[in-house]
Amino acid sequence: MRRDWMRYWQRRPAMADRSPTTRFLVRWLLYPLQALLIGSLYYAIRVLPLRWGTSIGSFLFRTIGQRMRVARVAAQNVRRVFPELTDREVEALLENIWDNLGRGACEFAHMDRFSYDGSDPRIEIIGREHLEAMQSGGRAGILISAHMGNWELGARILGQLLVPLGQIYRGADNPYIDRLFRQARHHQNVKLVPKGRAGAIDMLRSMREGTHFGAMMDQKLNEGVAVPFFGHDAMTATAPIDMALRCGGPIVPVRCIRLPDSHFRVEISPPIEFAITGDRKTDVTAALVEINKIIENWIREYPEQWFWLHRRWPKE
């Protein structure tokens, strides 16, 4: 379990296996060009009304996204999870998936224009009492979530409701884009802990001092524990759950669901219940089984709002 815990935090250098010439071109040509494009789009969207920006984002993602190589990954994932769907139904679902991603990308540029103190009529919060119990419980816990709806906005809301709150963060490979994203998240009121050995130590120390943490539990991993996910084993991160058990804190599921016209509903569920045996590896696996069941139910309810573009399952 300790080996899995540390592997989760290890991050391979982005260009470790590339030639010096390739690394030079990527660092000083490709990365700046990517940042210029993304930054230009980001600030262009900011000057537009939110409704206009999200409509443009939806159109672009539905038009361009369907033609990208990653669209094949999304289609394969959809057919794996919903084999009963016809080709036409798969195509319709994929279009709605791109719609959600396009709108979310443009809403990211407007994140600082939402109010997070409960006064914004566009944001509904259900289950706030579970966070209040978590806040007063005396032990740091883990908020588990998935890449659904607008997960960035969900993190920002939780950063206002649960203080202090930290989040495991994997920076973008492009350092210029990563800087832009970090600046956009600056007012999120969430402590970002990067992956890496130092980050793992920082997180455990922070949790022992009372800082709660959020973790996305639906990410593709090469390490972890193989846990059933829609009937197929998927490598699932153990570190966040292991830390929650070490600190004796609750594990609370949270999701941020998209509603029409850039409105959102944050749903906070009661803490996950599972049998505690005292064997750390057994207990972590039992918690992960329950977590994957919860995420499965979320996806079945709102399939168009999940991030289908990564290879969640190993190749068969």
C-alpha positions in Angstrom: 0.0 0.0 0.0 2.8 2.4 0.8 4.4 1.7 -2.7 1.0 2.5 -4.4 0.7 5.6 -2.2 4.0 7.0 -3.4 3.6 5.9 -7.0 0.4 8.0 -7.2 2.4 11.1 -6.4 5.3 10.4 -8.8 5.2 12.4 -12.0 7.3 11.5 -14.9 9.1 14.4 -16.7 6.9 15.5 -19.6 9.7 15.3 -22.2 12.2 12.9 -20.6 12.5 10.5 -23.6 12.8 13.2 -26.3 16.0 14.3 -28.0 17.6 17.6 -27.0 16.5 19.2 -30.3 12.9 18.1 -29.8 12.9 19.4 -26.2 14.3 22.7 -27.4 11.7 23.1 -30.1 8.8 22.1 -27.8 9.9 24.3 -25.0 10.7 27.5 -27.0 8.4 27.2 -30.0 5.5 24.8 -29.6 4.7 25.7 -25.9 4.7 29.5 -26.5 2.5 29.1 -29.6 0.1 26.9 -27.7 0.0 29.4 -24.9 -0.5 32.3 -27.3 -3.5 30.5 -28.8 -5.1 29.4 -25.6 -4.4 32.8 -23.9 -5.9 34.7 -26.8 -9.1 32.6 -26.7 -9.3 32.9 -23.0 -9.2 36.7 -23.0 -11.5 36.9 -26.0 -14.1 34.9 -24.2 -13.8 37.1 -21.2 -14.9 40.2 -23.1 -18.0 38.4 -24.4 -21.2 38.0 -22.5 -21.3 34.6 -20.8 -24.2 33.3 -22.9 -22.4 34.3 -26.2 -19.2 32.8 -25.1 -20.7 29.4 -24.1 -22.7 29.3 -27.3 -19.5 29.8 -29.3 -17.6 27.2 -27.2 -20.4 24.7 -27.7 -20.3 25.2 -31.5 -16.5 25.0 -31.7 -16.2 21.9 -29.6 -19.1 20.1 -31.4 -17.6 21.1 -34.8 -13.9 20.5 -34.2 -14.0 18.0 -31.3 -15.8 15.4 -33.3 -12.9 15.4 -35.8 -10.1 15.0 -33.3 -8.4 11.7 -32.7 -9.5 11.8 -29.1 -13.1 11.6 -30.3 -12.5 7.9 -31.1 -11.5 7.3 -27.5 -14.8 8.9 -26.3 -16.8 6.8 -28.8 -15.1 3.6 -27.6 -15.7 4.5 -24.0 -19.4 5.3 -24.6 -19.9 2.0 -26.4 -18.1 0.1 -23.6 -20.4 1.6 -20.9 -23.6 1.7 -22.9 -23.4 -1.3 -25.4 -27.2 -1.1 -25.9 -27.1 2.3 -27.7 -27.5 2.4 -31.4 -24.9 4.3 -33.6 -27.3 7.2 -33.9 -27.8 7.4 -30.1 -24.0 7.2 -29.6 -23.5 10.1 -32.0 -26.2 12.2 -30.2 -24.6 11.5 -26.9 -21.1 12.5 -28.2 -22.5 15.8 -29.5 -23.9 16.6 -26.1 -20.6 15.6 -24.4 -18.7 18.1 -26.6 -21.4 20.7 -25.9 -20.8 20.3 -22.2 -17.0 20.5 -22.6 -17.2 23.6 -24.8 -19.5 25.5 -22.5 -17.3 24.5 -19.5 -14.2 25.7 -21.2 -15.7 29.1 -21.8 -17.2 29.4 -18.3 -13.7 28.9 -17.0 -12.9 32.4 -18.3 -15.8 33.8 -16.4 -15.2 32.0 -13.1 -14.5 35.2 -11.1 -17.8 36.7 -12.2 -19.9 34.2 -10.3 -20.8 34.9 -6.7 -19.9 32.1 -4.3 -21.5 33.4 -1.1 -24.9 31.8 -1.7 -26.4 34.9 -3.3 -25.9 33.9 -6.9 -29.2 32.6 -8.3 -27.3 30.6 -10.9 -25.8 28.3 -8.2 -27.9 25.9 -6.1 -26.3 24.0 -3.2 -27.9 20.8 -1.8 -26.5 19.0 1.2 -24.6 21.9 2.8 -25.2 20.3 6.2 -22.8 17.5 5.3 -20.0 20.0 4.9 -20.9 21.7 8.1 -20.7 18.4 9.9 -17.3 17.8 8.2 -16.1 21.2 9.3 -17.1 20.7 12.9 -16.0 17.0 13.1 -12.4 17.8 14.1 -10.8 15.5 11.6 -9.8 16.3 8.1 -11.6 14.4 5.4 -11.7 13.9 1.6 -14.2 15.3 -0.8 -14.3 12.8 -3.7 -15.7 13.9 -7.1 -15.4 13.3 -10.8 -14.9 15.3 -14.0 -18.6 16.0 -14.4 -20.6 19.1 -15.3 -18.4 22.1 -14.5 -15.9 20.6 -12.0 -13.8 23.7 -11.9 -16.7 25.8 -10.7 -17.6 23.1 -8.2 -14.1 23.3 -6.7 -14.4 27.1 -6.4 -17.8 26.8 -4.6 -16.4 24.2 -2.2 -13.4 26.4 -1.5 -15.9 29.0 -0.1 -18.0 26.5 1.9 -15.2 24.4 3.5 -12.2 26.2 4.9 -9.4 25.2 4.8 -9.6 23.1 1.6 -6.8 21.7 -0.5 -6.8 20.0 -3.8 -4.4 17.5 -5.5 -3.2 19.3 -8.6 -1.4 18.0 -11.7 0.0 21.0 -13.6 -0.2 21.2 -17.4 2.9 20.0 -19.2 3.0 23.4 -21.0 4.4 25.8 -18.2 2.9 28.9 -19.8 -0.6 27.4 -20.0 -0.1 26.1 -16.5 0.7 29.6 -15.3 -2.5 30.9 -17.0 -4.6 28.2 -15.3 -3.1 28.8 -11.9 -3.8 32.6 -12.2 -7.4 31.8 -13.2 -7.7 29.7 -10.1 -5.9 32.2 -7.8 -9.1 33.3 -6.1 -10.5 29.8 -5.8 -9.6 29.8 -2.0 -8.2 26.3 -2.5 -4.7 25.2 -1.6 -3.2 23.5 -4.7 -0.9 20.6 -3.9 1.1 19.4 -6.9 1.8 15.7 -7.5 5.2 14.6 -6.3 6.8 13.3 -3.2 7.0 16.8 -1.6 3.3 17.3 -2.4 2.4 14.0 -0.7 4.2 15.0 2.4 2.6 18.4 2.3 -0.9 17.0 1.9 -0.5 14.5 4.8 0.9 17.2 7.1 -1.9 19.6 6.1 -4.6 17.0 6.7 -3.2 16.3 10.2 -3.4 20.0 10.8 -7.1 20.0 9.8 -7.1 20.9 6.1 -9.7 18.9 4.1 -8.8 17.9 0.5 -10.7 17.3 -2.7 -9.7 14.5 -5.1 -11.0 13.5 -8.6 -11.4 9.8 -8.5 -12.1 9.1 -12.1 -8.7 9.8 -13.6 -6.8 7.4 -15.8 -3.9 5.9 -13.9 -1.2 3.3 -14.5 -0.8 2.5 -10.8 -3.2 2.1 -7.9 -5.7 -0.7 -7.3 -7.7 -2.4 -10.0 -11.4 -1.8 -9.1 -14.5 -2.6 -11.1 -15.8 0.4 -13.0 -18.8 -0.4 -15.3 -17.9 -4.1 -15.2 -14.3 -3.6 -16.2 -11.3 -3.3 -13.9 -9.9 0.2 -13.9 -6.8 1.4 -12.0 -8.0 3.7 -9.2 -6.0 6.0 -7.0 -5.5 4.8 -3.4 -3.6 7.7 -1.9 -6.5 10.1 -1.1 -8.5 7.4 0.6 -5.4 6.0 2.4 -4.8 9.5 3.8 -8.4 9.9 4.9 -8.2 6.6 6.8 -4.9 7.6 8.3 -6.5 10.8 9.6 -9.8 9.2 10.6 -11.8 11.7 8.6 -15.0 11.2 6.4 -15.1 10.6 2.7 -17.8 12.8 1.2 -19.0 12.6 -2.4 -19.6 15.9 -4.2 -20.6 16.7 -7.8 -21.4 19.9 -9.7 -24.2 19.3 -12.3 -24.9 21.6 -15.2 -28.4 23.1 -15.5 -29.7 25.1 -18.5 -28.3 28.6 -19.2 -25.0 28.3 -17.2 -26.8 27.4 -14.0 -25.4 24.8 -11.7 -26.4 22.5 -8.8 -23.8 21.4 -6.3 -24.8 18.1 -4.6 -23.1 17.1 -1.4 -23.9 13.6 -0.3 -23.5 12.0 3.2 -20.2 10.4 4.0 -19.5 7.0 2.4 -20.1 4.0 4.7 -18.1 0.8 4.4 -16.8 -1.9 6.7 -13.6 -1.0 8.5 -11.5 -4.2 9.2 -8.3 -2.5 10.4 -6.4 -3.9 7.4 -5.4 -0.7 5.5 -5.3 -2.3 2.1 -8.6 -4.1 2.5 -10.3 -0.9 3.8 -9.0 1.3 1.0 -10.1 -1.2 -1.6 -13.6 -1.4 0.0 -13.9 2.4 -0.1 -12.8 2.5 -3.7 -15.4 -0.1 -4.7 -18.1 2.1 -3.2 -16.7 5.3 -4.7 -16.7 3.7 -8.2 -20.3 2.6 -7.7 -21.3 6.2 -6.9 -19.5 7.6 -9.9 -21.1 5.0 -12.1 -24.6 6.2 -10.9 -23.6 9.8 -11.6 -22.6 9.0 -15.1 -25.7 6.9 -15.8 -27.8 9.9 -14.6 -26.0 12.5 -16.6 -23.9 10.7 -19.2 -23.4 13.8 -21.4 -21.7 15.6 -18.5 -18.8 13.2 -17.8 -15.4 13.6 -19.3 -15.2 10.6 -21.7 -12.0 11.6 -23.5 -9.4 9.7 -21.5 -8.6 6.0 -21.6 -10.2 5.1 -18.2 -9.7 1.4 -18.8 -6.5 -0.5 -20.0 -6.5 -1.7 -23.5 -7.9 -5.2 -23.9 
